[in-house]
């Protein structure tokens, strides 16, 4: 199969980058794997997390998809995002189209659909905030789509001005359009269902180390003494 993992950055320090690389290294043993990232200021460094040379890296120049000129439409989208982040006034089902267009403009979406379909991927996997964008594209894509979260429900939805802050209505509309939506724990599965009525699947992130022994501490805490990889 031809698999694309779409994330913001890959050659940078971070848990998501490590886990994405670990997954890609395993998948590329049997499949054609591409990691697609936005234009990245970090130089390519496959040694950071031991990325296989068989993995393709597609550096996307976002300027090819987004018009950053300060047109009236650009200014309106900027204003909608700022007002929603502060007051949540567009975080209502009847305003979903307005907020969706402010976050991910329709013309930009059309360019992404065209580009991704031209690559003939069988599966597209996204991480974190890109899961919402992939959900917006999913109905027009030929590939199967998977959203893959790397933080807890509260970390994405309850932290002001971070990731999905005041975007619950958009999530309710677009995340169900993905073929699968992966979360890290049963607690997250419970919260997505309880607060947003969204069904998810639990997959624990693979670890990139071997625990040599477990050290017990007072008050019930433990710590693993690990050998990194």
N, C-alpha and C positions, 0 to 999 in steps of 0.2 A: 504493500500500500504506500501511497504518497501522503505523508503527514506533515502538516505545518503547525508549529507552536509559535503563537503570536504574543510577544511581550514587549514592554517598553524598552528595556535594556537587558543585556546579557553579560557584557564584559565589564562587570562592576561588582563590588562586594555586596552581598545580600543573600538572605535565605532563599528567596524566590529564584534567584539566578542559579544558586547551587542545586536546588531541587529540579529545576527545569533541565539543567545540564545532565544531571544524574538520570532523569527519565529519558532524555534524548539519546544518551549514550547506550541505554539498553534497547530502545526502539530501533536505532540505526543498525543493530546487528541483523535485523530481519526486514527492515523497511527503508524506504527513501525518506529521509527526515530533513526538514528545513526549519531553522529558527529564524523568524522574521521579526526584526526590531526597527523602531524608529531611528532616524539618524542619531548616532551615538557619539558623544564627544570622547568616549574612551576608546583607545586603540584595541584592535583585536588581540586578545591574549587567551589562547586556548589552555594555557598551563594553569590559569587561575583555579579552575575547577576540573581540570583534566578532560577538556572537551575533545571528543573523537574528531580526527581529521576527516572522517567520512560524513560528518554533519555539515550541511550547507548553511551559511548565514546570509540572509537577505537583508541588507541595510536599506531601509526605506527612507527616502528624502521626503519628509512630510510636506514640504513646500509644493510638491507635485500634486498633492491632494487638497491642500487648504489654501484659500485665497486670504491672505493676511492684510490686504489693503483696507484702509479705514473707510469703507463704503457705508452708506446708511444701514444696509443689511447687517454688516459686520458689527456696527455699533449697537444695533438693536439686539443682536444675539448676546453681545457682551453685557448689556443692561439686564436682559432677562436672567442670565446666570447670576449676576450680582444680586439682583432683587430676590431671586429664589433662595440663594445661599443665606441671605440675611433674614428674610421673612417667610420663606416657603410658600409664597403666593401662587406659584405655578405648579406646586406639588399636589395637583388635583387631576383626576382622570380627564376632566373636560379640557385641561390645558396640556395634555400629554404631547400633542403634536407640536405645540409652541416650544415646550421645554426640550423635546427631543431634537428639534431643528436647531435650537440654540447650542446644545451640547455637541451634536453630530449632524451638521447640515445635510439636507437631502442630496444636494449636488455632490457633496463629498462622499456620501454613502454610495451614490451611483458609481463614482470612480473606483471605490474600494471593491464593490461587487464585480465590476468589469475586470479589475486587476486579479482578484482572487480566483475568479472563474477561469481566467486565462492560464493560471498555473496548474489547473487540473488536479487540485488536491482531492484526496478521498476524505480526509479528516482535517479539520482546523480546530486547534485547541487554543484558548486564550486564558490569560491570567488576570486576576484582580479586576480593575475597573474596565478593562477591555472586554470583559464578559458581557457587559451591557451593550457595548457597541456591536459585538458579534451577534447578540440577540436581535439588534435592529437590522442587521444584514441577512440573518439566517434564512428568511423565506425566499430570498433571491439567489442564494448560493447553491451550487451543485453538490458541495461537500457536506458531510455530516459535521455538526458543530458541538463543541464541548466547552463549557465555562468551568474554570478551575480556580477556586478561591484559595488564598494562602494566608488568610487572617480570619479571626472570628467574626460572627455577625455584628457584634457591637463595634468592633474595630472598623468595619466598613460603613455602618449606618449611624452610629451614635457619636462619632467624633466630629465636631464642627468643622465644616469646610474641607473635609477629607473624603475622598472616593465617592460614596453614594449618599453623602449628606443631603437630606431633604429631596431625595429622588425615589422615594418608595413607590410612587405611582408608576414611574417609568419601569422600575424593576418588575412590578406586577404585570405589566403589559408585555415586556420584551424577554425577560428571562425564560418564561415558559416556551418561547419559540425555539430555544436551543434544544438539541436532541438529548443532551445530558447536562446537568449542573452539579458540579462536585464541590462538597464542603468538607471541612476537616474533622468534624466531630458530631456526635449525636446531639450535643447541645445546640450546635448551629443548625442541624436538620430540624430540630424542634422549633427554634426561633423563626426560621424562614417560613415554616408552616403556620406557626401561631400568629405571627405579626403580618405576614404578607400572603399567606395561603399559597406558597410556592413549594412544590415537591422537589427534593434534592436527593443526592446520593452521597454517602459518606465514604471517602477514601483517605486513609491516613497517609501523609507524605512519606515517601521512602527516606530512610536515614542514610547518611553518607559516612557513617562511622561504625566501628564495632565496640561495644561495651565490654571492657575487660573485667570489670568488677563493679559492684555496687557498695557504696559506703553509707552506712546508716548514721543519722545524726539525731540529737534530741528533738522532741516535739513532733516526731513522725516524718521529718524531712529526709530525703535520700538524695544522693548525687552519684551519677555514673562517672567512673574514671574511664575515659575513652581514648581510642587510637583513631585519629582522623584519617581521611583518605582524600 
